[in-house]
Amino acid sequence: MYKSIKVCLVPLNKDIKIIKTLITTTILFSVISLTSNAATLHYDELIDGDIDNITYPNPTFELDIGANVIIGSISSSNDNYYKIDFDSFNASFFETVFVENIEITSIGTNGNTDHLPWAFSAYIDSYEFRINTYTGGDFNLIIGHNTDSLTNVGFYGLFNNATSDYQITINVSEEQPGAPPVPSPSNVPVPASIWLFTTGLIALIGAAKRKYS
């Protein structure tokens, strides 16, 4: 003998809403996580420590879209090369971005304008972007290229007993497909002194051979 069983299917509207809410929350959390792998940098040596003491030779900072700010001071000593404080650093991005420009302010410490850093530069794929800064003040180094990193960012050409306070602002936006490619590194000319030295060395060798022949 068979018994009939009635099955009642009751819509679980409340449970369905809960499931939908959980799925939506999960998706939103995932999107937020993907878009916040990094954050704009604000580094102040007075608060965060001397850049030169982080790692050798250059520390690497993680930057993001927006204005990334680095504030600090550089100095040199005329009695010890190892006391030179360049504050050079590398920068990396969580994806390919468009580096618009780098704003630089260089001011002599305590009003001193006689011994300021000679220039400021940054590299993309071995190509140097450079601007002279020996006059002090505000400068704007145009980059205008897509990249996922910058290397050797900072000042160079410090005179003896040079001291300077600075602020560096690296402005970054989303990747631009139409941006021009980074130029190939130009050939570095050989200094004239090298040719003079080589010529003199050859002459000395020739003279020595004639002497002993």
N, CA, C and O of each residue as an XYZ file, in Angstrom:
852
protein
N       0.855     -1.187      0.000
C       0.000      0.000      0.000
C       0.887      1.231      0.000
O       1.811      1.346      0.806
N       0.601      2.143     -0.906
C       1.404      3.358     -1.032
C       0.681      4.524     -0.383
O      -0.533      4.682     -0.509
N       1.462      5.331      0.314
C       0.935      6.557      0.917
C       1.378      7.754      0.080
O       2.517      7.806     -0.385
N       0.513      8.672     -0.103
C       0.875      9.878     -0.847
C       1.432     10.921      0.111
O       0.911     11.129      1.206
N       2.501     11.567     -0.329
C       3.140     12.600      0.502
C       3.023     13.919     -0.229
O       3.399     14.020     -1.397
N       2.525     14.893      0.422
C       2.395     16.219     -0.143
C       3.617     17.052      0.230
O       3.989     17.157      1.399
N       4.224     17.637     -0.785
C       5.382     18.496     -0.549
C       4.965     19.934     -0.788
O       4.450     20.278     -1.851
N       5.189     20.748      0.191
C       4.825     22.160      0.079
C       6.086     22.977     -0.167
O       7.004     22.955      0.652
N       6.144     23.698     -1.281
C       7.278     24.568     -1.602
C       6.923     25.995     -1.206
O       6.111     26.654     -1.855
N       7.535     26.446     -0.149
C       7.263     27.793      0.366
C       8.373     28.730     -0.089
O       9.539     28.455      0.194
N       8.071     29.808     -0.770
C       9.103     30.758     -1.207
C       9.856     31.329     -0.014
O       9.265     31.806      0.955
N      11.142     31.268     -0.114
C      11.972     31.785      0.973
C      12.482     33.173      0.588
O      13.680     33.374      0.385
N      11.578     34.100      0.495
C      11.936     35.447      0.051
C      12.959     36.110      0.983
O      13.873     36.798      0.528
N      12.796     35.898      2.265
C      13.697     36.522      3.229
C      15.114     35.999      3.068
O      16.082     36.760      3.100
N      15.223     34.659      2.892
C      16.540     34.055      2.736
C      17.198     34.507      1.428
O      18.408     34.732      1.377
N      16.389     34.637      0.372
C      16.924     35.072     -0.918
C      17.490     36.486     -0.806
O      18.550     36.773     -1.361
N      16.795     37.369     -0.093
C      17.281     38.731      0.093
C      18.598     38.752      0.860
O      19.500     39.532      0.553
N      18.691     37.886      1.857
C      19.927     37.816      2.644
C      21.094     37.367      1.775
O      22.193     37.915      1.854
N      20.833     36.351      0.937
C      21.879     35.835      0.048
C      22.336     36.914     -0.938
O      23.530     37.088     -1.179
N      21.350     37.640     -1.507
C      21.684     38.712     -2.450
C      22.529     39.790     -1.778
O      23.479     40.309     -2.365
N      22.170     40.114     -0.548
C      22.921     41.133      0.194
C      24.359     40.685      0.433
O      25.295     41.475      0.298
N      24.527     39.411      0.789
C      25.867     38.872      1.026
C      26.704     38.894     -0.245
O      27.887     39.233     -0.214
N      26.071     38.524     -1.379
C      26.802     38.517     -2.655
C      27.225     39.930     -3.031
O      28.360     40.152     -3.452
N      26.309     40.885     -2.880
C      26.614     42.279     -3.217
C      27.743     42.819     -2.349
O      28.650     43.492     -2.839
N      27.678     42.518     -1.058
C      28.719     42.974     -0.128
C      30.075     42.394     -0.494
O      31.091     43.089     -0.458
N      30.081     41.112     -0.847
C      31.329     40.446     -1.228
C      31.947     41.083     -2.467
O      33.156     41.307     -2.521
N      31.098     41.376     -3.474
C      31.585     41.994     -4.707
C      32.164     43.376     -4.425
O      33.244     43.710     -4.913
N      31.445     44.184     -3.635
C      31.931     45.520     -3.311
C      33.239     45.472     -2.552
O      34.136     46.273     -2.812
N      33.360     44.548     -1.622
C      34.593     44.404     -0.841
C      35.763     44.025     -1.746
O      36.883     44.504     -1.570
N      35.482     43.151     -2.721
C      36.532     42.728     -3.649
C      37.016     43.889     -4.499
O      38.215     44.046     -4.731
N      36.055     44.719     -4.970
C      36.426     45.875     -5.799
C      37.256     46.861     -4.994
O      38.258     47.379     -5.486
N      36.848     47.123     -3.764
C      37.599     48.037     -2.907
C      39.002     47.510     -2.662
O      39.964     48.277     -2.684
N      39.130     46.215     -2.429
C      40.434     45.618     -2.171
C      41.348     45.744     -3.374
O      42.544     46.001     -3.232
N      40.777     45.558     -4.578
C      41.582     45.630     -5.792
C      42.046     47.044     -6.080
O      43.130     47.236     -6.631
N      41.249     48.035     -5.719
C      41.585     49.417     -6.045
C      42.334     50.131     -4.933
O      42.638     51.317     -5.057
N      42.637     49.431     -3.852
C      43.351     50.078     -2.755
C      44.585     49.303     -2.357
O      44.897     49.164     -1.175
N      45.299     48.789     -3.381
C      46.527     48.063     -3.100
C      47.617     48.998     -2.605
O      48.543     48.566     -1.918
N      47.514     50.279     -2.949
C      48.496     51.243     -2.517
C      47.775     52.534     -2.167
O      46.557     52.638     -2.314
N      48.538     53.518     -1.703
C      47.962     54.802     -1.344
C      48.969     55.879     -1.667
O      50.172     55.620     -1.719
N      48.475     57.107     -1.889
C      49.396     58.199     -2.141
C      50.334     58.346     -0.948
O      49.931     58.202      0.206
N      51.574     58.633     -1.252
C      52.606     58.701     -0.224
C      52.724     60.112      0.329
O      52.685     61.087     -0.421
N      52.866     60.214      1.632
C      53.241     61.472      2.271
C      54.330     61.142      3.290
O      54.052     60.684      4.398
N      55.583     61.388      2.883
C      56.728     61.025      3.716
C      57.437     62.291      4.170
O      57.833     63.124      3.355
N      57.591     62.423      5.478
C      58.278     63.572      6.067
C      59.426     63.047      6.922
O      59.211     62.305      7.880
N      60.644     63.439      6.568
C      61.812     62.922      7.287
C      61.779     63.259      8.779
O      62.264     62.479      9.597
N      61.224     64.388      9.132
C      61.159     64.758     10.551
C      60.284     63.801     11.347
O      60.491     63.601     12.544
N      59.301     63.212     10.666
C      58.374     62.294     11.335
C      58.734     60.833     11.068
O      58.719     60.008     11.981
N      59.057     60.517      9.813
C      59.229     59.129      9.387
C      60.676     58.650      9.356
O      60.924     57.463      9.148
N      61.635     59.553      9.559
C      63.037     59.141      9.594
C      63.796     59.510      8.334
O      63.207     59.732      7.277
N      65.124     59.571      8.464
C      65.987     59.950      7.343
C      65.902     58.912      6.232
O      66.041     57.714      6.480
N      65.672     59.378      5.004
C      65.531     58.470      3.870
C      66.803     57.656      3.654
O      66.733     56.464      3.355
N      67.956     58.287      3.804
C      69.227     57.594      3.570
C      69.455     56.435      4.537
O      70.261     55.547      4.257
N      68.761     56.435      5.660
C      68.956     55.386      6.663
C      67.980     54.220      6.516
O      68.004     53.292      7.326
N      67.114     54.256      5.485
C      66.140     53.169      5.330
C      66.811     51.929      4.758
O      66.875     50.896      5.424
N      67.308     52.020      3.539
C      68.039     50.916      2.917
C      69.147     51.493      2.044
O      69.097     52.661      1.659
N      70.142     50.676      1.735
C      71.225     51.110      0.856
C      71.197     50.291     -0.428
O      71.010     49.077     -0.352
N      71.374     50.897     -1.618
C      71.653     52.322     -1.802
C      70.403     53.194     -1.835
O      70.454     54.340     -1.389
N      69.291     52.693     -2.345
C      68.072     53.498     -2.439
C      66.885     52.735     -1.864
O      66.689     51.565     -2.192
N      66.094     53.378     -1.012
C      64.835     52.749     -0.600
C      63.818     52.835     -1.734
O      63.970     53.651     -2.644
N      62.787     52.001     -1.684
C      61.721     52.023     -2.691
C      60.410     52.367     -2.010
O      60.001     51.701     -1.059
N      59.753     53.410     -2.500
C      58.463     53.831     -1.983
C      57.352     53.354     -2.916
O      57.503     53.381     -4.137
N      56.237     52.917     -2.330
C      55.062     52.529     -3.100
C      54.171     53.763     -3.280
O      53.686     54.336     -2.304
N      53.963     54.161     -4.538
C      53.160     55.337     -4.832
C      51.849     54.947     -5.494
O      51.692     53.821     -5.966
N      50.909     55.883     -5.528
C      49.606     55.616     -6.124
C      49.155     56.838     -6.912
O      49.835     57.864     -6.937
N      48.007     56.714     -7.552
C      47.448     57.807     -8.334
C      47.122     58.984     -7.410
O      46.497     58.818     -6.363
N      47.557     60.167     -7.823
C      47.377     61.356     -7.008
C      48.698     62.070     -6.788
O      49.656     61.859     -7.531
N      48.750     62.912     -5.773
C      49.959     63.665     -5.441
C      50.722     62.949     -4.333
O      50.225     62.829     -3.214
N      51.921     62.473     -4.639
C      52.771     61.780     -3.677
C      53.861     62.735     -3.222
O      54.639     63.230     -4.037
N      53.919     62.996     -1.914
C      54.765     64.058     -1.381
C      55.887     63.487     -0.513
O      55.659     62.631      0.342
N      57.102     63.980     -0.753
C      58.261     63.628      0.066
C      58.900     64.920      0.549
O      59.233     65.781     -0.266
N      59.079     65.073      1.863
C      59.643     66.278      2.459
C      60.878     65.887      3.253
O      60.863     64.911      4.003
N      61.947     66.656      3.083
C      63.153     66.331      3.833
C      64.229     67.382      3.671
O      63.948     68.511      3.269
N      65.465     67.012      3.985
C      66.603     67.905      3.839
C      67.811     67.098      3.400
O      67.927     65.912      3.708
N      68.715     67.756      2.673
C      69.945     67.121      2.214
C      71.126     67.972      2.651
O      70.989     69.174      2.880
N      72.286     67.339      2.764
C      73.465     68.064      3.216
C      74.719     67.351      2.760
O      74.680     66.182      2.376
N      75.838     68.066      2.804
C      77.135     67.478      2.476
C      78.196     68.040      3.417
O      78.006     69.076      4.053
N      79.308     67.332      3.485
C      80.413     67.752      4.341
C      81.681     67.809      3.513
O      81.892     66.958      2.649
N      82.531     68.799      3.759
C      83.767     68.921      2.993
C      84.914     68.110      3.580
O      86.017     68.123      3.033
N      84.677     67.406      4.681
C      85.758     66.637      5.291
C      85.510     65.126      5.274
O      86.380     64.350      5.668
N      84.329     64.711      4.820
C      84.041     63.280      4.819
C      83.000     62.986      3.748
O      81.847     63.401      3.870
N      83.403     62.267      2.691
C      82.486     61.952      1.584
C      81.275     61.181      2.071
O      80.176     61.357      1.544
N      81.457     60.327      3.071
C      80.369     59.466      3.522
C      79.320     60.209      4.334
O      78.317     59.617      4.732
N      79.532     61.489      4.584
C      78.534     62.289      5.283
C      77.558     62.951      4.319
O      76.652     63.666      4.746
N      77.740     62.714      3.005
C      76.832     63.300      2.029
C      75.469     62.618      2.126
O      75.365     61.392      2.084
N      74.435     63.437      2.256
C      73.065     62.944      2.439
C      72.262     63.293      1.192
O      71.742     64.404      1.083
N      72.153     62.339      0.230
C      71.519     62.617     -1.053
C      70.001     62.436     -1.014
O      69.280     63.140     -1.721
N      69.510     61.507     -0.201
C      68.079     61.184     -0.147
C      67.536     60.663     -1.473
O      66.394     60.960     -1.822
N      68.320     59.901     -2.214
C      67.824     59.290     -3.451
C      66.899     58.127     -3.116
O      67.078     57.458     -2.099
N      65.905     57.887     -3.980
C      64.983     56.786     -3.730
C      64.419     56.288     -5.054
O      64.527     56.958     -6.081
N      63.820     55.109     -5.014
C      63.100     54.543     -6.150
C      61.604     54.583     -5.836
O      61.206     54.642     -4.673
N      60.789     54.550     -6.878
C      59.339     54.561     -6.702
C      58.722     53.469     -7.555
O      59.099     53.293     -8.713
N      57.778     52.738     -6.989
C      57.071     51.702     -7.747
C      55.568     51.927     -7.625
O      55.089     52.507     -6.651
N      54.829     51.455     -8.640
C      53.373     51.603     -8.681
C      52.729     50.223     -8.798
O      53.329     49.305     -9.357
N      51.518     50.073     -8.275
C      50.865     48.758     -8.270
C      50.419     48.344     -9.664
O      50.050     47.189     -9.880
N      50.450     49.290    -10.627
C      50.134     49.002    -12.016
C      50.774     50.082    -12.879
O      51.338     51.041    -12.352
N      50.695     49.939    -14.181
C      51.227     50.975    -15.063
C      50.385     52.244    -14.933
O      49.159     52.199    -15.041
N      51.046     53.361    -14.704
C      50.365     54.640    -14.510
C      51.006     55.692    -15.416
O      52.011     55.431    -16.078
N      50.414     56.874    -15.433
C      50.953     57.997    -16.195
C      51.542     58.996    -15.210
O      50.815     59.620    -14.437
N      52.866     59.144    -15.243
C      53.529     60.118    -14.374
C      53.516     61.464    -15.097
O      54.186     61.636    -16.115
N      52.760     62.400    -14.573
C      52.593     63.698    -15.228
C      53.840     64.576    -15.078
O      54.433     65.004    -16.068
N      54.218     64.829    -13.854
C      55.354     65.706    -13.589
C      55.830     65.530    -12.156
O      55.185     64.862    -11.348
N      56.966     66.138    -11.859
C      57.496     66.158    -10.501
C      57.747     67.608    -10.128
O      58.557     68.286    -10.761
N      57.059     68.085     -9.106
C      57.259     69.445     -8.616
C      58.320     69.418     -7.519
O      58.251     68.602     -6.599
N      59.293     70.309     -7.623
C      60.405     70.335     -6.679
C      60.542     71.717     -6.087
O      60.511     72.715     -6.806
N      60.693     71.777     -4.787
C      61.041     73.021     -4.102
C      62.334     72.782     -3.348
O      62.440     71.848     -2.554
N      63.333     73.647     -3.605
C      64.635     73.526     -2.941
C      64.974     74.878     -2.325
O      65.092     75.881     -3.029
N      65.129     74.893     -1.007
C      65.391     76.133     -0.280
C      66.609     75.935      0.617
O      66.685     74.953      1.354
N      67.549     76.857      0.557
C      68.727     76.776      1.411
C      68.353     76.854      2.879
O      67.538     77.685      3.278
N      68.952     75.985      3.681
C      68.656     75.974      5.109
C      69.078     77.292      5.745
O      70.168     77.795      5.472
N      68.221     77.850      6.590
C      68.474     79.117      7.281
C      68.766     80.257      6.303
O      69.558     81.153      6.596
N      68.117     80.210      5.137
C      68.274     81.282      4.165
C      69.528     81.202      3.327
O      69.781     82.102      2.526
N      70.329     80.149      3.481
C      71.558     80.008      2.707
C      71.229     79.632      1.267
O      70.578     78.616      1.025
N      71.676     80.444      0.310
C      71.423     80.163     -1.103
C      72.717     79.969     -1.893
O      72.694     79.915     -3.122
N      73.832     79.865     -1.194
C      75.129     79.756     -1.880
C      75.480     78.320     -2.249
O      76.232     78.101     -3.199
N      74.962     77.352     -1.531
C      75.353     75.961     -1.747
C      74.106     75.086     -1.866
O      73.780     74.321     -0.959
N      73.425     75.211     -2.987
C      72.227     74.417     -3.235
C      72.561     73.262     -4.176
O      73.540     73.341     -4.918
N      71.761     72.189     -4.160
C      72.029     71.063     -5.070
C      71.985     71.508     -6.525
O      71.137     72.314     -6.911
N      72.894     70.983     -7.325
C      73.037     71.431     -8.704
C      71.838     71.063     -9.568
O      71.389     71.878    -10.374
N      71.314     69.854     -9.414
C      70.237     69.397    -10.295
C      69.392     68.330     -9.599
O      69.758     67.813     -8.544
N      68.261     68.019    -10.216
C      67.344     66.981     -9.748
C      67.017     66.092    -10.943
O      66.827     66.584    -12.055
N      66.953     64.786    -10.710
C      66.667     63.891    -11.836
C      65.862     62.682    -11.390
O      65.775     62.366    -10.204
N      65.273     62.013    -12.383
C      64.557     60.753    -12.180
C      64.702     59.943    -13.457
O      64.828     60.504    -14.545
N      64.683     58.631    -13.322
C      64.904     57.752    -14.471
C      63.692     56.858    -14.722
O      63.045     56.375    -13.793
N      63.402     56.651    -16.028
C      62.471     55.610    -16.479
C      63.216     54.780    -17.520
O      63.610     55.297    -18.566
N      63.408     53.505    -17.234
C      64.088     52.606    -18.179
C      65.416     53.188    -18.657
O      65.692     53.212    -19.857
N      66.230     53.654    -17.721
C      67.577     54.183    -18.010
C      67.574     55.527    -18.733
O      68.640     56.041    -19.072
N      66.396     56.107    -18.977
C      66.344     57.440    -19.579
C      66.212     58.467    -18.467
O      65.354     58.344    -17.593
N      67.074     59.487    -18.506
C      67.110     60.481    -17.436
C      66.248     61.701    -17.756
O      66.350     62.287    -18.833
N      65.399     62.069    -16.801
C      64.675     63.333    -16.828
C      65.349     64.237    -15.797
O      65.456     63.869    -14.626
N      65.806     65.418    -16.225
C      66.631     66.233    -15.330
C      66.271     67.702    -15.449
O      65.848     68.177    -16.503
N      66.452     68.419    -14.328
C      66.253     69.856    -14.308
C      67.269     70.468    -13.347
O      67.524     69.913    -12.278
N      67.846     71.603    -13.721
C      68.809     72.287    -12.863
C      68.103     72.972    -11.696
O      67.039     73.567    -11.866
N      68.702     72.882    -10.516
C      68.067     73.445     -9.319
C      69.022     74.324     -8.525
O      68.721     74.677     -7.385
N      70.163     74.686     -9.095
C      71.187     75.398     -8.330
C      70.772     76.814     -7.936
O      71.388     77.411     -7.053
N      69.736     77.363     -8.577
C      69.272     78.700     -8.216
C      68.346     78.684     -7.008
O      68.100     79.723     -6.396
N      67.831     77.501     -6.662
C      66.875     77.402     -5.578
C      65.497     77.885     -5.997
O      65.364     78.604     -6.987
N      64.472     77.495     -5.252
C      63.114     77.913     -5.551
C      62.237     76.754     -5.969
O      62.435     75.621     -5.530
N      61.257     77.045     -6.827
C      60.297     76.045     -7.283
C      60.605     75.626     -8.718
O      60.936     76.458     -9.564
N      60.492     74.319     -8.978
C      60.805     73.775    -10.296
C      59.742     72.761    -10.693
O      59.088     72.159     -9.841
N      59.579     72.581    -12.009
C      58.592     71.640    -12.518
C      59.256     70.750    -13.568
O      59.539     71.192    -14.682
N      59.498     69.504    -13.202
C      60.119     68.544    -14.110
C      59.020     67.756    -14.817
O      58.331     66.951    -14.191
N      58.855     67.985    -16.117
C      57.820     67.295    -16.888
C      58.285     65.865    -17.204
O      59.393     65.657    -17.699
N      57.417     64.884    -16.909
C      57.707     63.482    -17.236
C      56.846     63.059    -18.438
O      57.384     62.804    -19.515
N      55.543     62.984    -18.271
C      54.629     62.736    -19.387
C      54.745     61.373    -20.037
O      54.654     61.265    -21.260
N      54.948     60.315    -19.233
C      55.083     58.967    -19.791
C      54.409     57.944    -18.876
O      54.257     58.154    -17.672
N      54.009     56.824    -19.497
C      53.489     55.693    -18.740
C      54.650     54.870    -18.199
O      55.658     54.685    -18.879
N      54.505     54.381    -16.983
C      55.547     53.537    -16.394
C      54.990     52.839    -15.159
O      53.935     53.211    -14.646
N      55.700     51.836    -14.692
C      55.329     51.194    -13.427
C      56.383     51.431    -12.354
O      56.295     50.875    -11.259
N      57.400     52.272    -12.672
C      58.432     52.552    -11.679
C      59.264     53.767    -12.079
O      59.330     54.134    -13.252
N      59.887     54.374    -11.097
C      60.891     55.411    -11.275
C      62.120     55.000    -10.476
O      61.990     54.401     -9.409
N      63.303     55.311    -10.977
C      64.529     54.952    -10.254
C      65.419     56.174    -10.077
O      65.344     57.140    -10.836
N      66.262     56.101     -9.054
C      67.241     57.156     -8.759
C      66.615     58.548     -8.779
O      67.102     59.461     -9.446
N      65.531     58.682     -8.035
C      64.854     59.969     -7.936
C      65.539     60.790     -6.848
O      65.687     60.323     -5.719
N      65.958     62.015     -7.181
C      66.569     62.848     -6.151
C      67.544     63.866     -6.699
O      67.712     64.005     -7.910
N      68.189     64.580     -5.776
C      69.149     65.618     -6.121
C      70.540     65.020     -6.306
O      70.828     63.918     -5.839
N      71.388     65.765     -6.992
C      72.801     65.403     -7.062
C      73.604     66.672     -7.326
O      73.038     67.731     -7.598
N      74.916     66.556     -7.245
C      75.789     67.711     -7.415
C      75.787     68.610     -6.195
O      75.621     69.824     -6.310
N      75.976     68.008     -5.013
C      75.999     68.791     -3.785
C      77.383     69.410     -3.577
O      78.394     68.710     -3.638
N      77.425     70.714     -3.332
C      78.689     71.374     -3.036
C      79.086     71.122     -1.589
O      78.282     70.658     -0.780
N      80.339     71.436     -1.278
C      80.816     71.259      0.088
C      79.973     72.094      1.059
O      79.654     73.257      0.812
N      79.633     71.446      2.166
C      78.836     72.088      3.214
C      77.489     72.598      2.709
O      76.958     73.583      3.223
N      76.941     71.923      1.699
C      75.624     72.304      1.187
C      74.532     71.798      2.118
O      74.593     70.667      2.599
N      73.552     72.623      2.366
C      72.383     72.213      3.144
C      71.141     72.786      2.478
O      71.102     73.963      2.120
N      70.136     71.949      2.318
C      68.935     72.397      1.629
C      67.721     71.623      2.111
O      67.760     70.402      2.261
N      66.639     72.358      2.351
C      65.347     71.731      2.626
C      64.596     71.586      1.306
O      64.739     72.421      0.413
N      63.803     70.536      1.182
C      63.122     70.299     -0.094
C      61.743     69.699      0.109
O      61.429     69.135      1.157
N      60.933     69.839     -0.927
C      59.673     69.106     -1.036
C      59.544     68.611     -2.458
O      59.702     69.375     -3.410
N      59.255     67.325     -2.599
C      59.087     66.687     -3.906
C      57.651     66.187     -4.002
O      57.179     65.475     -3.115
N      56.957     66.557     -5.076
C      55.592     66.094     -5.294
C      55.524     65.389     -6.646
O      55.694     66.018     -7.691
N      55.276     64.090     -6.622
C      55.177     63.293     -7.846
C      53.701     63.125     -8.175
O      52.970     62.446     -7.454
N      53.267     63.749     -9.272
C      51.857     63.735     -9.660
C      51.597     62.595    -10.647
O      52.230     62.502    -11.699
N      50.654     61.737    -10.278
C      50.399     60.505    -11.024
C      48.917     60.402    -11.365
O      48.063     60.709    -10.534
N      48.611     59.968    -12.588
C      47.230     59.723    -12.996
C      47.138     58.342    -13.653
O      48.137     57.631    -13.761
N      45.941     57.973    -14.085
C      45.753     56.664    -14.702
C      46.516     56.558    -16.022
O      46.790     57.565    -16.674
N      46.853     55.338    -16.403
C      47.607     55.093    -17.630
C      46.912     55.726    -18.828
O      45.691     55.648    -18.967
N      47.706     56.355    -19.692
C      47.186     56.960    -20.911
C      47.694     56.179    -22.118
O      48.885     56.229    -22.424
N      46.797     55.448    -22.819
C      47.227     54.617    -23.952
C      47.943     55.399    -25.048
O      48.797     54.843    -25.739
N      47.612     56.680    -25.219
C      48.215     57.466    -26.292
C      49.493     58.169    -25.910
O      50.016     58.962    -26.693
N      50.014     57.899    -24.720
C      51.234     58.584    -24.275
C      52.428     58.155    -25.119
O      52.490     57.001    -25.542
N      53.378     59.056    -25.376
C      54.550     58.692    -26.183
C      55.445     57.712    -25.450
O      55.482     57.709    -24.219
N      56.174     56.873    -26.194
C      57.101     55.938    -25.547
C      58.281     56.685    -24.936
O      58.625     57.789    -25.359
N      58.881     56.072    -23.952
C      60.056     56.672    -23.318
C      61.212     56.660    -24.307
O      61.489     55.616    -24.897
N      61.902     57.790    -24.511
C      63.024     57.821    -25.460
C      64.135     56.861    -25.054
O      64.290     56.521    -23.881
N      64.899     56.436    -26.047
C      66.063     55.592    -25.766
C      67.132     56.447    -25.112
O      67.267     57.624    -25.446
N      67.896     55.878    -24.185
C      68.968     56.642    -23.542
C      69.951     57.153    -24.581
O      70.375     56.401    -25.458
N      70.317     58.430    -24.487
C      71.283     59.001    -25.426
C      72.687     58.557    -25.067
O      72.992     58.282    -23.907
N      73.539     58.492    -26.085
C      74.923     58.116    -25.844
C      75.619     59.201    -25.027
O      75.506     60.390    -25.325
N      76.329     58.777    -24.010
C      77.042     59.721    -23.158
C      78.356     60.082    -23.822
O      79.162     59.189    -24.082
N      78.614     61.372    -24.112
C      79.870     61.745    -24.764
C      81.069     61.507    -23.868
O      80.995     61.698    -22.654
N      82.160     61.093    -24.460
C      83.389     60.858    -23.704
C      84.045     62.202    -23.432
O      84.239     62.980    -24.366
N      84.393     62.503    -22.185
C      85.014     63.792    -21.876
C      86.311     63.990    -22.648
O      87.046     63.041    -22.922
N      86.574     65.263    -22.995
C      87.793     65.570    -23.750
C      89.037     65.190    -22.981
O      90.050     64.836    -23.584
N      88.984     65.256    -21.655
C      90.162     64.929    -20.842
C      90.582     63.479    -21.035
O      91.765     63.156    -20.931
N      89.613     62.596    -21.319
C      89.951     61.192    -21.544
C      90.795     61.051    -22.798
O      91.788     60.323    -22.817
N      90.382     61.766    -23.858
C      91.144     61.702    -25.104
C      92.544     62.272    -24.914
O      93.503     61.710    -25.445
N      92.694     63.369    -24.174
C      94.010     63.944    -23.922
C      94.881     62.984    -23.126
O      96.072     62.831    -23.395
N      94.257     62.334    -22.132
C      95.009     61.380    -21.322
C      95.477     60.205    -22.171
O      96.619     59.763    -22.048
N      94.595     59.697    -23.036
C      94.950     58.552    -23.885
C      96.062     58.912    -24.853
O      97.002     58.142    -25.051
N      95.947     60.101    -25.462
C      96.979     60.549    -26.401
C      98.324     60.670    -25.702
O      99.344     60.230    -26.233
N      98.332     61.262    -24.516
C      99.586     61.403    -23.762
C     100.168     60.068    -23.377
O     101.384     59.882    -23.413
N      99.291     59.115    -23.000
C      99.766     57.787    -22.610
C     100.410     57.076    -23.789
O     101.442     56.423    -23.631
N      99.807     57.197    -24.975
C     100.377     56.564    -26.171
C     101.739     57.178    -26.495
O     102.672     56.466    -26.867
N     101.852     58.510    -26.352
C     103.121     59.186    -26.621
C     104.204     58.715    -25.666
O     105.347     58.517    -26.078
N     103.856     58.529    -24.376
C     104.835     58.064    -23.400
C     105.298     56.652    -23.713
O     106.482     56.339    -23.584
N     104.355     55.786    -24.131
C     104.717     54.412    -24.476
C     105.666     54.408    -25.669
O     106.647     53.664    -25.690
N     105.360     55.260    -26.680
C     106.231     55.343    -27.854
C     107.607     55.839    -27.496
O     108.599     55.345    -28.031
N     107.692     56.806    -26.603
C     108.980     57.327    -26.184
C     109.771     56.278    -25.436
O     110.985     56.174    -25.608
N     109.095     55.497    -24.605
C     109.791     54.453    -23.840
C     110.342     53.386    -24.778
O     111.450     52.892    -24.569
N     109.587     53.029    -25.802
C     110.073     52.018    -26.744
C     111.302     52.500    -27.497
O     112.240     51.733    -27.714
N     111.303     53.793    -27.906
C     112.465     54.328    -28.615
C     113.695     54.380    -27.724
O     114.822     54.209    -28.190
N     113.463     54.622    -26.416
C     114.568     54.719    -25.464
C     115.264     53.392    -25.297
O     116.492     53.332    -25.221
N     114.478     52.312    -25.239
C     115.070     51.001    -24.966
C     115.332     50.202    -26.222
O     115.762     49.053    -26.112
N     115.106     50.727    -27.391
C     115.384     49.993    -28.641
C     116.808     50.264    -29.117
O     117.225     49.737    -30.148
